[in-house]
Each structure stands twice: as structure tokens, then as C-alpha cells.
Amino acid sequence: QVQLVESGGGLVQAGGSLRLSCAASGRTFSIANMGWFRQAPGKERELAAQINRSNGATYYVASVKGRFTISAENGKNTVYLQMNSLKPEDTAVYYCAATETVYSAYKYWGQGTQVTVSS
């Protein structure tokens, strides 16, 4: 089993920055990809960013490219989401998640952290 705990959310003005952190524990050896999902009220949860912990390949949804950066340290134990030039449209609950293989769906989820961007 893998446990994921997010931190770093909060209230920020448009144009500001936040860094989200996700600490993984448990069977971290089973983690292949780690990602950040976000869900705004009334909208589906979407994958904002993803990193393959084996080769470092990253994915970003088009709306955050050039503004968000996903990174990892301590092997597969910690992942970050650096969020710059924040927009009100980025307001959402952000969830850390992990897969067991590069092909499998996301299996492990954190509880989420609220990010609110004011105009």
C-alpha cells in the first residue's frame, strides 16, 4: 500500500506562486508515475501534471504549460508542483496521485489540498 499526503495549498493573488508537496510512504518501490490532479467545483478531475519516476518524462495539461513544473526528489518519496503565474482559473482542489506501472491507471490518492487564486 502507498500513502500520499499533500501540503502547500493556500490563498494567493493572481500572478503569484505556490509550491505543492506530496510525501509518499509505504510501498514506494511500487510507484511508477506520480502526478497532480485538480478538480474545480462542478468540473471533472483533470490531470494537471505527471512525472515518470524512472525516466523523468513529464506531462502537462495545455492550460498549465509554461507555468507549472513537476519535479521529484528522494527517489519516489516526494514530488512537487511549482505553480507560477497563477490564474483564478487554477483555483481547485489539487490531489497527488501515483501509479504502479507506466501503463496503469492512477491507484493511490492523497486527500487533496485547496488552492485558491484571487483576482
Backbone as JSON, one array per atom type, in Angstrom:
{
  "sequence": "QVQLVESGGGLVQAGGSLRLSCAASGRTFSIANMGWFRQAPGKERELAAQINRSNGATYYVASVKGRFTISAENGKNTVYLQMNSLKPEDTAVYYCAATETVYSAYKYWGQGTQVTVSS",
  "N": [[0.84, -1.19, 0.0], [0.37, 2.3, -0.61], [0.75, 5.5, 0.74], [-0.22, 8.86, 0.41], [0.42, 12.22, 1.06], [-0.53, 15.5, 0.81], [0.63, 18.92, 0.8], [0.91, 22.5, 1.16], [-0.97, 24.04, -0.16], [-3.13, 26.94, -0.49], [-4.15, 30.4, -0.23], [-3.68, 32.7, -2.79], [-2.72, 35.59, -4.65], [-3.62, 36.47, -8.01], [-1.12, 35.88, -10.43], [0.78, 35.24, -8.61], [2.73, 32.73, -6.79], [2.86, 29.28, -5.8], [4.04, 26.38, -4.1], [3.37, 23.06, -4.18], [3.6, 20.13, -2.21], [4.13, 16.61, -2.04], [4.23, 13.87, -0.08], [5.22, 10.57, -0.12], [4.63, 7.37, 1.27], [5.04, 4.04, 2.63], [4.68, 1.34, 0.41], [6.63, 2.44, -1.51], [8.34, 1.6, -3.47], [6.83, 0.51, -5.42], [5.86, 2.54, -6.97], [5.41, 4.06, -10.09], [4.6, 6.23, -11.9], [4.01, 9.6, -10.85], [1.64, 12.08, -10.13], [-0.17, 15.21, -10.39], [-3.41, 15.95, -9.89], [-6.29, 18.01, -10.45], [-9.32, 19.48, -9.31], [-11.98, 21.47, -9.91], [-14.91, 23.12, -8.6], [-17.87, 21.61, -9.78], [-16.65, 20.61, -12.03], [-14.9, 18.02, -13.87], [-12.33, 15.93, -12.49], [-9.03, 16.59, -13.45], [-5.93, 15.68, -14.97], [-3.23, 17.5, -14.17], [-0.42, 17.57, -14.17], [2.31, 15.27, -14.63], [4.86, 12.94, -13.75], [7.24, 10.6, -14.8], [8.86, 8.45, -12.8], [11.0, 6.84, -13.43], [12.25, 7.56, -15.9], [12.0, 10.3, -15.95], [10.3, 11.64, -17.65], [7.84, 14.06, -18.41], [4.48, 15.3, -18.22], [2.11, 17.76, -19.08], [-1.01, 19.33, -18.75], [-2.45, 21.35, -21.28], [-3.26, 23.89, -20.41], [-1.62, 24.61, -18.28], [0.99, 24.58, -19.1], [4.24, 25.89, -19.23], [3.85, 27.38, -16.98], [3.53, 25.76, -14.71], [5.58, 23.41, -12.95], [6.53, 20.13, -12.53], [8.31, 18.11, -10.27], [10.66, 15.87, -8.67], [12.13, 14.39, -5.74], [14.34, 12.58, -3.55], [14.23, 9.88, -4.48], [11.4, 8.06, -5.13], [9.86, 9.23, -3.23], [9.01, 11.84, -2.75], [7.22, 14.41, -4.36], [6.85, 17.44, -6.18], [4.93, 20.33, -7.03], [5.5, 23.11, -8.65], [3.99, 26.13, -8.94], [3.54, 28.78, -10.91], [2.79, 32.17, -11.95], [0.03, 32.23, -11.38], [-3.44, 31.85, -12.05], [-6.89, 32.87, -11.68], [-8.43, 30.8, -12.75], [-7.03, 28.56, -12.06], [-7.86, 27.82, -9.6], [-8.73, 25.26, -7.45], [-9.16, 22.01, -5.94], [-6.27, 20.3, -5.33], [-4.84, 17.21, -6.02], [-2.5, 14.78, -5.12], [-1.23, 11.9, -6.77], [-0.53, 8.44, -7.63], [0.83, 5.84, -9.73], [1.26, 2.27, -10.28], [2.55, 1.09, -12.42], [3.94, 2.19, -15.58], [1.94, 2.04, -17.38], [-0.46, 1.69, -16.11], [-3.56, 2.76, -14.57], [-4.12, 5.57, -12.36], [-3.77, 4.74, -9.01], [-3.3, 5.25, -6.29], [-4.1, 7.81, -4.01], [-3.92, 11.1, -2.63], [-5.39, 13.17, -0.05], [-5.99, 15.7, -0.88], [-5.43, 19.22, -1.44], [-6.37, 22.55, -1.0], [-6.26, 25.07, -3.41], [-6.52, 28.42, -3.93], [-6.97, 31.09, -6.03], [-6.99, 34.46, -6.19], [-8.38, 37.3, -7.89]],
  "CA": [[0.0, 0.0, 0.0], [1.05, 3.59, -0.68], [0.03, 6.63, 1.31], [0.2, 10.13, -0.14], [-0.04, 13.36, 1.84], [-0.22, 16.76, 0.16], [0.71, 20.13, 1.58], [1.35, 23.67, 0.42], [-2.06, 24.81, -0.73], [-3.48, 28.16, 0.21], [-4.73, 31.52, -0.97], [-2.66, 33.52, -3.42], [-3.24, 36.52, -5.65], [-3.28, 36.19, -9.4], [0.26, 36.22, -10.74], [1.65, 34.73, -7.57], [3.25, 31.38, -6.88], [2.76, 28.32, -4.71], [4.66, 25.09, -4.33], [2.72, 21.95, -3.51], [4.46, 18.99, -1.92], [3.46, 15.34, -1.81], [5.1, 12.89, 0.55], [4.76, 9.21, -0.27], [5.15, 6.41, 2.23], [4.56, 2.69, 2.41], [5.33, 0.58, -0.66], [7.02, 3.42, -2.52], [9.05, 0.92, -4.55], [5.84, 0.15, -6.44], [5.42, 3.74, -7.7], [6.0, 4.3, -11.41], [4.32, 7.63, -12.2], [3.34, 10.42, -9.86], [1.01, 13.2, -10.79], [-1.04, 16.14, -9.69], [-4.73, 16.19, -10.45], [-7.02, 19.11, -9.84], [-10.75, 19.45, -9.52], [-12.71, 22.67, -9.55], [-16.34, 22.84, -8.36], [-18.68, 21.38, -10.96], [-15.85, 20.11, -13.14], [-14.25, 16.73, -13.69], [-10.95, 15.93, -12.09], [-8.15, 16.52, -14.6], [-4.51, 15.52, -14.69], [-2.53, 18.74, -14.47], [0.99, 17.29, -14.42], [2.72, 13.91, -14.32], [6.27, 12.64, -13.95], [7.66, 9.21, -14.76], [9.99, 8.44, -11.88], [12.1, 6.07, -13.99], [12.96, 8.3, -16.95], [11.84, 11.73, -15.78], [9.39, 12.23, -18.63], [6.76, 14.83, -17.8], [3.28, 15.65, -18.99], [1.33, 18.87, -18.54], [-2.18, 19.73, -19.49], [-2.09, 22.54, -22.04], [-3.56, 25.13, -19.7], [-0.61, 24.94, -17.28], [2.31, 24.53, -19.69], [4.98, 27.13, -19.1], [3.58, 27.99, -15.69], [3.7, 24.76, -13.65], [6.67, 22.47, -13.11], [6.51, 18.99, -11.62], [9.64, 17.59, -10.01], [10.7, 14.88, -7.61], [13.38, 14.2, -5.04], [14.33, 11.43, -2.64], [13.71, 8.74, -5.21], [9.98, 8.14, -5.4], [9.2, 9.54, -1.98], [8.48, 13.19, -2.71], [7.0, 15.09, -5.62], [6.46, 18.83, -6.0], [4.34, 21.06, -8.14], [5.76, 24.55, -8.58], [2.92, 26.8, -9.66], [3.86, 30.19, -11.11], [1.85, 32.95, -12.75], [-1.27, 31.62, -11.1], [-4.64, 32.5, -12.55], [-8.1, 32.44, -10.97], [-8.88, 29.54, -13.31], [-6.29, 27.47, -11.42], [-8.49, 27.5, -8.33], [-9.21, 23.89, -7.42], [-8.52, 21.11, -5.0], [-5.2, 19.59, -6.01], [-4.6, 15.89, -5.46], [-1.35, 13.98, -5.51], [-1.62, 10.54, -7.11], [0.56, 7.59, -8.09], [0.53, 4.59, -10.41], [2.2, 1.2, -10.01], [3.32, 0.89, -13.65], [3.81, 3.31, -16.51], [0.76, 1.82, -18.2], [-1.66, 1.52, -15.32], [-4.29, 3.93, -14.11], [-3.75, 6.03, -11.02], [-4.33, 3.87, -7.99], [-3.15, 5.83, -4.97], [-4.53, 9.21, -3.99], [-3.9, 11.88, -1.42], [-6.68, 13.74, 0.36], [-6.2, 16.96, -1.57], [-5.12, 20.49, -0.81], [-7.09, 23.61, -1.69], [-5.55, 26.21, -3.97], [-7.45, 29.47, -4.31], [-6.28, 32.22, -6.66], [-7.88, 35.61, -6.24], [-8.09, 38.26, -8.93]],
  "C": [[0.88, 1.24, 0.0], [0.15, 4.64, -0.06], [0.63, 7.91, 0.78], [-0.41, 11.26, 0.67], [0.43, 14.64, 1.18], [-0.12, 17.89, 1.17], [1.08, 21.29, 0.67], [0.26, 24.5, -0.22], [-2.34, 26.06, 0.09], [-4.1, 29.18, -0.71], [-3.61, 32.39, -1.5], [-3.32, 34.44, -4.44], [-2.83, 36.09, -7.04], [-1.89, 36.7, -9.71], [1.26, 35.71, -9.73], [2.04, 33.29, -7.78], [2.96, 30.58, -5.63], [3.55, 27.08, -5.09], [3.95, 24.04, -3.5], [3.72, 20.82, -3.32], [3.6, 17.76, -1.67], [4.47, 14.35, -1.27], [4.48, 11.5, 0.45], [5.41, 8.31, 0.77], [4.52, 5.05, 1.96], [5.37, 1.99, 1.33], [5.74, 1.5, -1.8], [7.79, 2.8, -3.68], [8.12, 0.56, -5.69], [5.38, 1.33, -7.27], [6.16, 3.88, -9.02], [5.84, 5.77, -11.8], [3.73, 8.32, -10.98], [2.78, 11.64, -10.57], [0.2, 14.06, -9.86], [-2.32, 16.3, -10.5], [-5.32, 17.43, -9.79], [-8.49, 19.01, -10.21], [-11.38, 20.73, -9.0], [-14.18, 22.32, -9.35], [-17.1, 22.68, -9.67], [-17.94, 20.86, -12.16], [-15.25, 18.75, -12.82], [-12.82, 16.92, -13.21], [-10.07, 15.77, -13.33], [-6.7, 16.36, -14.14], [-3.79, 16.78, -15.13], [-1.08, 18.49, -14.86], [1.33, 15.88, -13.98], [4.21, 13.77, -14.55], [6.49, 11.14, -13.84], [8.92, 9.15, -13.91], [11.18, 7.65, -12.39], [12.92, 6.88, -14.99], [12.8, 9.81, -16.88], [10.91, 12.4, -16.76], [8.22, 12.9, -17.93], [5.63, 15.06, -18.78], [2.61, 16.82, -18.28], [0.09, 19.07, -19.4], [-1.89, 21.1, -20.11], [-2.26, 23.83, -21.24], [-2.51, 25.53, -18.67], [0.81, 24.95, -17.84], [2.98, 25.9, -19.63], [4.81, 27.82, -17.78], [3.84, 27.04, -14.52], [4.88, 23.86, -13.98], [6.54, 21.36, -12.07], [7.93, 18.46, -11.48], [9.58, 16.61, -8.86], [12.08, 14.84, -6.98], [13.22, 12.99, -4.12], [13.73, 10.19, -3.3], [12.26, 8.96, -5.57], [9.18, 8.63, -4.21], [8.52, 10.9, -1.95], [8.34, 13.77, -4.11], [6.48, 16.49, -5.33], [5.74, 19.34, -7.24], [4.58, 22.55, -7.89], [4.77, 25.24, -9.5], [3.24, 28.29, -9.71], [2.8, 30.85, -11.97], [0.43, 32.43, -12.6], [-2.41, 32.5, -11.58], [-5.84, 32.06, -11.73], [-8.62, 31.1, -11.47], [-8.15, 28.33, -12.74], [-6.89, 27.07, -10.08], [-9.12, 26.12, -8.38], [-8.64, 23.19, -6.2], [-7.5, 20.31, -5.79], [-4.89, 18.3, -5.27], [-3.31, 15.29, -6.0], [-1.82, 12.55, -5.78], [-0.43, 9.77, -7.65], [0.03, 6.35, -8.77], [1.57, 3.55, -10.02], [3.05, 0.85, -11.22], [3.12, 2.09, -14.55], [2.57, 3.19, -17.37], [-0.54, 1.83, -17.41], [-2.3, 2.85, -14.94], [-3.81, 4.34, -12.72], [-4.51, 5.25, -9.97], [-4.34, 4.51, -6.61], [-3.4, 7.32, -5.01], [-4.32, 9.84, -2.62], [-5.28, 12.45, -1.14], [-6.98, 15.08, -0.28], [-5.82, 18.17, -0.75], [-5.73, 21.61, -1.65], [-6.14, 24.7, -2.15], [-6.59, 27.21, -4.45], [-6.66, 30.66, -4.82], [-7.28, 33.35, -6.81], [-7.44, 36.57, -7.33], [-7.89, 39.65, -8.37]]
}
